């Protein structure tokens, strides 16, 4: 097996996606901050958020931000767990907690963004 295959099988994809998701999350945070504080009409109100979430562009951006931020944070927690927790039982328990947290926050976030109806208040 070549060194490249060993590298990819040994966590190379995880390393690459961690860096790419971090760059994307940083870019989205900057865009989000700029739109909220500078490009908006000055106030952070329910009506402004509702108008923004009514467009497919912002929903797509928010969903991608949610998914990649969850991936980035929880993959980082998994990498820390692999580095510091040596017992397999504890590792699997922590991995299970990471998966449950990802599912809970992912589902709640998707329900919030996709199911958002500005006319309901």
C-alpha positions, 0 to 999 in steps of 0.5 A: 500500500502506498504512503498516500493510501495509508495517510488517507486511511489514517485520518487524512480525510478527517484532517482535511475536512476539519480544516475546510470546515473551519475555513468555511465556518470562519468565513460564514461568521464574518459574513453573518457578523457583517450583515447583522451589524453593518449591512442591516438596517440598524436593528436586530428585530424579529421582522428583520430576521424573519425577512432574511430567513424567508429567502432560500439563500439565507436558509441554505447558508444557515443550514450549511453553517449549522451542519459544518459548525457541528461537524467542526466542533464535534469532530474536534472533540472526537480528535481530542478524545482519541488523543487523550482517552486511552481506554476503549470503553470510555472512548466509545461512551464519549463517542456515543455522547458526541453522536447524540449531541450532534443529532439533538442539535442538528435536528433542533437546528434544522427544525428551526431553520427549515420550519421557520414561518415568519407569519407565525407570531 
